[in-house]
């Protein structure tokens, strides 16, 4: 996992699969690595607008999949 956000260019209306387990080699997006571990699934998210969004890398956000600064909280 990564303790800062990932800048991702998104397109309005497109669905993105945010990795919730931290196993994906294509962070912050899911590559299906969780399937071998059982359990956790990706979080499907539809972009509300076109542009750059900041996806959480630490997986501690309270507003998934977007970063809320939780990585800075001690």
C-alpha positions as CSV (number, residue, x, y, z in Angstrom):
1,X,0.0,0.0,0.0
2,X,1.0,3.6,-0.6
3,X,0.7,6.3,2.0
4,X,-0.4,9.1,-0.4
5,X,-3.0,9.4,-3.1
6,X,-2.8,8.3,-6.7
7,X,-3.7,10.9,-9.3
8,X,-5.9,9.1,-11.9
9,X,-7.3,10.7,-15.0
10,X,-11.0,9.6,-15.2
11,X,-13.8,10.0,-17.7
12,X,-17.3,11.1,-16.7
13,X,-19.7,8.1,-16.5
14,X,-16.9,5.4,-16.8
15,X,-16.8,2.8,-14.0
16,X,-13.5,2.2,-12.2
17,X,-12.7,-0.7,-9.9
18,X,-10.7,0.6,-6.9
19,X,-8.5,-2.0,-5.1
20,X,-9.7,-2.5,-1.5
21,X,-7.2,-5.3,-0.5
22,X,-3.9,-3.7,-1.5
23,X,-2.8,-6.8,-3.5
24,X,-3.2,-5.3,-7.0
25,X,-0.1,-4.7,-9.1
26,X,-2.1,-1.9,-10.9
27,X,-2.7,0.3,-7.8
28,X,-5.0,2.1,-7.1
29,X,-7.2,0.1,-9.5
30,X,-8.0,-3.6,-9.2
31,X,-6.3,-6.3,-11.3
32,X,-8.2,-9.2,-9.7
33,X,-5.4,-10.3,-7.4
34,X,-7.9,-10.7,-4.6
35,X,-9.5,-13.6,-6.3
36,X,-6.6,-15.9,-5.3
37,X,-6.9,-14.8,-1.6
38,X,-10.7,-15.1,-1.3
39,X,-12.8,-12.5,0.4
40,X,-12.3,-8.8,-0.4
41,X,-13.7,-7.4,-3.7
42,X,-13.0,-4.2,-5.5
43,X,-15.2,-1.2,-5.1
44,X,-17.0,-0.1,-8.2
45,X,-17.0,3.7,-8.6
46,X,-18.5,5.8,-11.5
47,X,-16.7,9.0,-12.3
48,X,-18.9,12.1,-11.8
49,X,-16.8,14.2,-14.1
50,X,-13.9,14.0,-16.5
51,X,-10.6,15.1,-14.9
52,X,-8.0,14.1,-12.4
53,X,-9.3,12.4,-9.2
54,X,-7.1,11.4,-6.2
55,X,-7.7,7.7,-5.3
56,X,-6.7,6.5,-1.8
57,X,-3.5,4.5,-1.6
58,X,-3.4,3.7,2.1
59,X,-6.9,2.1,2.1
60,X,-7.8,4.0,5.3
61,X,-10.1,6.6,3.7
62,X,-13.5,7.2,5.1
63,X,-14.7,8.3,1.6
64,X,-13.7,5.4,-0.7
65,X,-12.3,5.4,-3.3
66,X,-11.1,8.9,-3.0
67,X,-8.4,10.1,-0.6
68,X,-9.6,12.0,2.4
69,X,-6.1,12.6,4.0
70,X,-6.4,9.6,6.4
71,X,-2.8,8.7,5.7
72,X,-1.8,12.0,7.4
73,X,-3.7,11.2,10.6
74,X,-1.8,9.7,13.5
